[in-house]
Amino acid sequence: MTREECCAVVAEKDMPMTVYDMIVAMQEKYAGRPAFRWVDDATRTVQEKTYGQFVADIRRMTRYLQANVADVKGQRIVILSRTNYEYGVVTFGTVMAGAIIVTLNQKKTWPELEYELGLSEPALIFTDGIDYGYADELKAAYGDKLRPMNAYEGSAPAELANRIDTNALMMLMFTSGTTGRSKGVMLSEANFFAVMDHHLSVGRAYLEAAHDPDMVVRHLTVLPMFHLGAFGCLFTWAEMGWAQKLGSLRSFYKDLKRMPSQAMAAVPVLVQSIHHDLMAGKKSKREKEEELTLHLQATQDIAASLGKIKEDNQLLVGFALETNNEQQNAEGKL
């Protein structure tokens, strides 16, 4: 593959608009490009998987589900894991099998997860093997359904075929639960790709600003994969054949140095904290070898801030619900 072929930016009219088309593009157009990079826990060295390797593992995961889940189409497959390469494999392998992927926050309490798992009715649960404080309870309730994240290794690749009903349930994602009991959000393939071009406009804008239309953009992923902002990046950056660097908030600056990136999905508190560090002159201190911590700061209340500056002839509509005294607090901001 020539550099021109490798780095070519896909035109909007040629953009894949289904998971199947996207994975075909990974294999046929982007096979030699890096898809994921991460720092290995044991060796502290940067590891890499290309899109060609990624597709092969996705197909292995699909075959694993076909062999281990009866009538797999429409079955629910849960991920309880920290961010890693296998998260992407399990996600796309599940979807390509026609099953439903369910992403849960592995750091919630057991009562919270017990409730969400009960609603999910999982056929299998893929975990990273880390005890987050409920290993015994999880094993007692779902022991025969637990699988390691790399369980697909050793399986033969499945046929690359489209088994997805674009309007059927593809993913179940649960809310954080900060305003009460968490709720399941149901998303179809059509839901996901309806906003894909909007998400990709961020990448295109960066290419224009950098005056380099052939750049293969690299994205640093530090939000947990159960967060929609990070999970969506599995789709967004694969659409363009760009690379994801899997980092951590605990070692943010070291990861950024080891795996240079041009983009990052972030929540406001993270952006404000990075800005605070830079303004405080702490950037130079990040050269030390020990693990470093990113200190988070609270952000302003957006609804309350807008309520203070709106004009009399303007109507402010926003989601301002809090855990306690919901109506009173919301009305006070307006």
NUDO-505609 format. One record per residue (C-alpha): residue in three letters; x, y, z. Coordinates in steps of 0.25 Angstrom, whole numbers, padded with zeros to 4 digits. Example, Ala and Ser with C-alpha at 12.3 -4.5 7.8 and 13.67 -1.06 7.14 Angstrom:
REM residues 2
[node "ALA" [0049 -0018 0031]]
[node "SER" [0055 -0004 0029]]
This chain:
REM residues 334
[node "MET" [0000 0000 0000]]
[node "THR" [0006 0014 -0004]]
[node "ARG" [0006 0025 0006]]
[node "GLU" [-0005 0032 -0003]]
[node "GLU" [-0014 0020 -0002]]
[node "CYS" [-0011 0018 0013]]
[node "CYS" [-0014 0033 0017]]
[node "ALA" [-0025 0036 0007]]
[node "VAL" [-0037 0043 0014]]
[node "VAL" [-0050 0036 0011]]
[node "ALA" [-0060 0046 0004]]
[node "GLU" [-0073 0048 0011]]
[node "LYS" [-0081 0041 -0001]]
[node "ASP" [-0072 0028 0001]]
[node "MET" [-0073 0028 0016]]
[node "PRO" [-0078 0014 0022]]
[node "MET" [-0092 0016 0028]]
[node "THR" [-0093 0002 0034]]
[node "VAL" [-0084 -0006 0044]]
[node "TYR" [-0083 -0017 0033]]
[node "ASP" [-0078 -0007 0023]]
[node "MET" [-0069 0000 0033]]
[node "ILE" [-0062 -0014 0036]]
[node "VAL" [-0061 -0017 0021]]
[node "ALA" [-0054 -0004 0020]]
[node "MET" [-0044 -0007 0031]]
[node "GLN" [-0040 -0020 0024]]
[node "GLU" [-0040 -0015 0010]]
[node "LYS" [-0035 0000 0011]]
[node "TYR" [-0028 0001 0025]]
[node "ALA" [-0022 -0012 0028]]
[node "GLY" [-0008 -0007 0029]]
[node "ARG" [-0012 0005 0037]]
[node "PRO" [-0010 0005 0053]]
[node "ALA" [-0024 0003 0059]]
[node "PHE" [-0020 0003 0074]]
[node "ARG" [-0008 0006 0082]]
[node "TRP" [-0006 0004 0097]]
[node "VAL" [0004 0003 0108]]
[node "ASP" [0006 -0011 0113]]
[node "ASP" [0004 -0012 0128]]
[node "ALA" [0016 -0022 0130]]
[node "THR" [0027 -0017 0120]]
[node "ARG" [0022 -0002 0120]]
[node "THR" [0025 -0002 0105]]
[node "VAL" [0015 0002 0094]]
[node "GLN" [0007 -0009 0087]]
[node "GLU" [0000 -0008 0074]]
[node "LYS" [-0011 -0015 0066]]
[node "THR" [-0014 -0011 0051]]
[node "TYR" [-0028 -0011 0045]]
[node "GLY" [-0025 -0024 0038]]
[node "GLN" [-0022 -0031 0052]]
[node "PHE" [-0034 -0024 0058]]
[node "VAL" [-0043 -0029 0047]]
[node "ALA" [-0037 -0043 0049]]
[node "ASP" [-0040 -0043 0064]]
[node "ILE" [-0054 -0037 0062]]
[node "ARG" [-0057 -0049 0053]]
[node "ARG" [-0051 -0059 0063]]
[node "MET" [-0060 -0052 0074]]
[node "THR" [-0072 -0054 0065]]
[node "ARG" [-0069 -0069 0063]]
[node "TYR" [-0067 -0071 0078]]
[node "LEU" [-0081 -0065 0080]]
[node "GLN" [-0087 -0074 0069]]
[node "ALA" [-0081 -0086 0076]]
[node "ASN" [-0084 -0083 0090]]
[node "VAL" [-0098 -0076 0090]]
[node "ALA" [-0110 -0083 0085]]
[node "ASP" [-0118 -0075 0075]]
[node "VAL" [-0108 -0063 0077]]
[node "LYS" [-0116 -0053 0069]]
[node "GLY" [-0123 -0043 0078]]
[node "GLN" [-0116 -0049 0091]]
[node "ARG" [-0109 -0039 0100]]
[node "ILE" [-0094 -0039 0103]]
[node "VAL" [-0089 -0031 0115]]
[node "ILE" [-0075 -0024 0116]]
[node "LEU" [-0070 -0022 0130]]
[node "SER" [-0056 -0017 0128]]
[node "ARG" [-0046 -0005 0128]]
[node "THR" [-0042 0001 0115]]
[node "ASN" [-0034 -0009 0106]]
[node "TYR" [-0032 -0014 0092]]
[node "GLU" [-0041 -0026 0095]]
[node "TYR" [-0053 -0016 0098]]
[node "GLY" [-0053 -0012 0083]]
[node "VAL" [-0052 -0027 0079]]
[node "VAL" [-0063 -0032 0088]]
[node "THR" [-0072 -0020 0084]]
[node "PHE" [-0071 -0022 0069]]
[node "GLY" [-0071 -0037 0069]]
[node "THR" [-0084 -0037 0077]]
[node "VAL" [-0090 -0027 0067]]
[node "MET" [-0085 -0035 0055]]
[node "ALA" [-0092 -0047 0061]]
[node "GLY" [-0105 -0040 0061]]
[node "ALA" [-0105 -0040 0077]]
[node "ILE" [-0107 -0028 0086]]
[node "ILE" [-0095 -0021 0093]]
[node "VAL" [-0097 -0016 0107]]
[node "THR" [-0087 -0007 0113]]
[node "LEU" [-0087 -0006 0129]]
[node "ASN" [-0079 0003 0138]]
[node "GLN" [-0070 -0008 0145]]
[node "LYS" [-0067 0002 0157]]
[node "LYS" [-0082 0003 0161]]
[node "THR" [-0086 -0004 0174]]
[node "TRP" [-0091 -0019 0174]]
[node "PRO" [-0106 -0015 0177]]
[node "GLU" [-0105 -0005 0165]]
[node "LEU" [-0099 -0015 0155]]
[node "GLU" [-0108 -0026 0160]]
[node "TYR" [-0120 -0018 0156]]
[node "GLU" [-0114 -0014 0143]]
[node "LEU" [-0110 -0029 0140]]
[node "GLY" [-0124 -0033 0144]]
[node "LEU" [-0130 -0024 0133]]
[node "SER" [-0120 -0028 0123]]
[node "GLU" [-0122 -0043 0124]]
[node "PRO" [-0108 -0046 0119]]
[node "ALA" [-0105 -0059 0111]]
[node "LEU" [-0090 -0056 0114]]
[node "ILE" [-0082 -0046 0122]]
[node "PHE" [-0068 -0043 0118]]
[node "THR" [-0059 -0037 0129]]
[node "ASP" [-0044 -0033 0131]]
[node "GLY" [-0042 -0042 0143]]
[node "ILE" [-0040 -0030 0153]]
[node "ASP" [-0048 -0031 0166]]
[node "TYR" [-0055 -0017 0167]]
[node "GLY" [-0061 -0021 0181]]
[node "TYR" [-0072 -0031 0176]]
[node "ALA" [-0065 -0043 0170]]
[node "ASP" [-0071 -0053 0179]]
[node "GLU" [-0085 -0048 0177]]
[node "LEU" [-0083 -0047 0162]]
[node "LYS" [-0078 -0062 0162]]
[node "ALA" [-0089 -0067 0170]]
[node "ALA" [-0100 -0060 0162]]
[node "TYR" [-0094 -0062 0148]]
[node "GLY" [-0082 -0072 0149]]
[node "ASP" [-0085 -0080 0137]]
[node "LYS" [-0087 -0068 0128]]
[node "LEU" [-0074 -0061 0132]]
[node "ARG" [-0063 -0061 0121]]
[node "PRO" [-0049 -0054 0120]]
[node "MET" [-0048 -0042 0110]]
[node "ASN" [-0039 -0050 0101]]
[node "ALA" [-0047 -0063 0101]]
[node "TYR" [-0048 -0062 0086]]
[node "GLU" [-0034 -0065 0084]]
[node "GLY" [-0032 -0078 0077]]
[node "SER" [-0045 -0078 0070]]
[node "ALA" [-0045 -0078 0055]]
[node "PRO" [-0050 -0065 0048]]
[node "ALA" [-0065 -0065 0044]]
[node "GLU" [-0070 -0062 0031]]
[node "LEU" [-0070 -0047 0028]]
[node "ALA" [-0085 -0045 0026]]
[node "ASN" [-0096 -0035 0030]]
[node "ARG" [-0105 -0041 0041]]
[node "ILE" [-0110 -0027 0046]]
[node "ASP" [-0124 -0022 0045]]
[node "THR" [-0121 -0007 0045]]
[node "ASN" [-0134 -0003 0052]]
[node "ALA" [-0133 -0014 0063]]
[node "LEU" [-0126 -0012 0076]]
[node "MET" [-0111 -0012 0075]]
[node "MET" [-0107 -0007 0088]]
[node "LEU" [-0112 -0005 0102]]
[node "MET" [-0104 0006 0110]]
[node "PHE" [-0108 0010 0125]]
[node "THR" [-0108 0024 0130]]
[node "SER" [-0099 0028 0142]]
[node "GLY" [-0110 0027 0152]]
[node "THR" [-0106 0041 0159]]
[node "THR" [-0121 0045 0158]]
[node "GLY" [-0127 0032 0163]]
[node "ARG" [-0127 0018 0158]]
[node "SER" [-0119 0016 0145]]
[node "LYS" [-0127 0015 0132]]
[node "GLY" [-0124 0006 0120]]
[node "VAL" [-0123 0014 0107]]
[node "MET" [-0126 0006 0095]]
[node "LEU" [-0119 0009 0082]]
[node "SER" [-0120 0003 0068]]
[node "GLU" [-0109 0003 0057]]
[node "ALA" [-0118 0014 0050]]
[node "ASN" [-0117 0022 0063]]
[node "PHE" [-0102 0022 0063]]
[node "PHE" [-0100 0025 0049]]
[node "ALA" [-0110 0036 0048]]
[node "VAL" [-0100 0046 0055]]
[node "MET" [-0087 0040 0050]]
[node "ASP" [-0084 0051 0040]]
[node "HIS" [-0086 0061 0050]]
[node "HIS" [-0076 0054 0059]]
[node "LEU" [-0066 0053 0047]]
[node "SER" [-0067 0067 0044]]
[node "VAL" [-0058 0069 0056]]
[node "GLY" [-0047 0061 0050]]
[node "ARG" [-0049 0068 0036]]
[node "ALA" [-0048 0082 0043]]
[node "TYR" [-0035 0078 0049]]
[node "LEU" [-0029 0074 0036]]
[node "GLU" [-0033 0087 0030]]
[node "ALA" [-0027 0095 0042]]
[node "ALA" [-0014 0086 0041]]
[node "HIS" [-0014 0089 0026]]
[node "ASP" [-0011 0074 0024]]
[node "PRO" [-0022 0067 0017]]
[node "ASP" [-0014 0054 0017]]
[node "MET" [-0011 0053 0032]]
[node "VAL" [-0015 0040 0039]]
[node "VAL" [-0021 0046 0052]]
[node "ARG" [-0018 0039 0065]]
[node "HIS" [-0028 0040 0076]]
[node "LEU" [-0024 0038 0091]]
[node "THR" [-0035 0031 0098]]
[node "VAL" [-0035 0034 0113]]
[node "LEU" [-0050 0033 0117]]
[node "PRO" [-0055 0019 0121]]
[node "MET" [-0061 0011 0109]]
[node "PHE" [-0075 0010 0116]]
[node "HIS" [-0075 0025 0114]]
[node "LEU" [-0083 0029 0102]]
[node "GLY" [-0072 0039 0098]]
[node "ALA" [-0061 0028 0098]]
[node "PHE" [-0070 0017 0093]]
[node "GLY" [-0074 0025 0081]]
[node "CYS" [-0060 0027 0077]]
[node "LEU" [-0059 0012 0074]]
[node "PHE" [-0068 0015 0062]]
[node "THR" [-0064 0030 0059]]
[node "TRP" [-0049 0028 0057]]
[node "ALA" [-0051 0014 0050]]
[node "GLU" [-0059 0021 0040]]
[node "MET" [-0047 0029 0035]]
[node "GLY" [-0037 0018 0038]]
[node "TRP" [-0030 0026 0048]]
[node "ALA" [-0023 0021 0061]]
[node "GLN" [-0028 0021 0075]]
[node "LYS" [-0018 0022 0087]]
[node "LEU" [-0023 0015 0099]]
[node "GLY" [-0018 0023 0111]]
[node "SER" [-0022 0026 0126]]
[node "LEU" [-0025 0038 0134]]
[node "ARG" [-0015 0032 0144]]
[node "SER" [-0003 0034 0135]]
[node "PHE" [-0009 0044 0125]]
[node "TYR" [0003 0052 0122]]
[node "LYS" [0012 0040 0121]]
[node "ASP" [0003 0033 0111]]
[node "LEU" [0002 0046 0103]]
[node "LYS" [0017 0046 0102]]
[node "ARG" [0018 0032 0099]]
[node "MET" [0007 0032 0089]]
[node "PRO" [0006 0046 0082]]
[node "SER" [-0008 0049 0078]]
[node "GLN" [-0016 0060 0071]]
[node "ALA" [-0030 0058 0077]]
[node "MET" [-0036 0054 0090]]
[node "ALA" [-0051 0052 0094]]
[node "ALA" [-0052 0059 0108]]
[node "VAL" [-0063 0064 0118]]
[node "PRO" [-0062 0078 0122]]
[node "VAL" [-0056 0075 0136]]
[node "LEU" [-0044 0068 0129]]
[node "VAL" [-0042 0080 0119]]
[node "GLN" [-0042 0090 0130]]
[node "SER" [-0032 0082 0139]]
[node "ILE" [-0022 0080 0127]]
[node "HIS" [-0023 0095 0125]]
[node "HIS" [-0021 0098 0140]]
[node "ASP" [-0009 0089 0140]]
[node "LEU" [-0003 0096 0127]]
[node "MET" [-0006 0110 0133]]
[node "ALA" [0001 0106 0146]]
[node "GLY" [0013 0102 0139]]
[node "LYS" [0012 0088 0143]]
[node "LYS" [0015 0082 0129]]
[node "SER" [0030 0082 0131]]
[node "LYS" [0028 0073 0143]]
[node "ARG" [0022 0062 0135]]
[node "GLU" [0036 0057 0131]]
[node "LYS" [0038 0049 0144]]
[node "GLU" [0037 0034 0143]]
[node "GLU" [0027 0031 0154]]
[node "GLU" [0012 0030 0151]]
[node "LEU" [0006 0044 0151]]
[node "THR" [-0008 0048 0155]]
[node "LEU" [-0017 0057 0148]]
[node "HIS" [-0024 0066 0158]]
[node "LEU" [-0039 0069 0154]]
[node "GLN" [-0046 0081 0157]]
[node "ALA" [-0061 0084 0158]]
[node "THR" [-0067 0092 0146]]
[node "GLN" [-0077 0103 0146]]
[node "ASP" [-0092 0099 0146]]
[node "ILE" [-0096 0102 0132]]
[node "ALA" [-0111 0103 0134]]
[node "ALA" [-0109 0113 0146]]
[node "SER" [-0098 0121 0138]]
[node "LEU" [-0108 0123 0126]]
[node "GLY" [-0119 0126 0135]]
[node "LYS" [-0111 0138 0141]]
[node "ILE" [-0109 0144 0127]]
[node "LYS" [-0121 0141 0119]]
[node "GLU" [-0130 0153 0114]]
[node "ASP" [-0144 0155 0119]]
[node "ASN" [-0149 0151 0105]]
[node "GLN" [-0141 0138 0105]]
[node "LEU" [-0146 0125 0109]]
[node "LEU" [-0136 0115 0116]]
[node "VAL" [-0138 0101 0114]]
[node "GLY" [-0128 0091 0120]]
[node "PHE" [-0126 0078 0128]]
[node "ALA" [-0123 0082 0142]]
[node "LEU" [-0128 0071 0151]]
[node "GLU" [-0120 0068 0163]]
[node "THR" [-0121 0056 0173]]
[node "ASN" [-0128 0063 0184]]
[node "ASN" [-0139 0074 0184]]
[node "GLU" [-0140 0072 0169]]
[node "GLN" [-0151 0082 0166]]
[node "GLN" [-0146 0093 0176]]
[node "ASN" [-0132 0093 0171]]
[node "ALA" [-0136 0093 0157]]
[node "GLU" [-0145 0105 0158]]
[node "GLY" [-0135 0112 0166]]
[node "LYS" [-0125 0112 0154]]
[node "LEU" [-0136 0117 0145]]
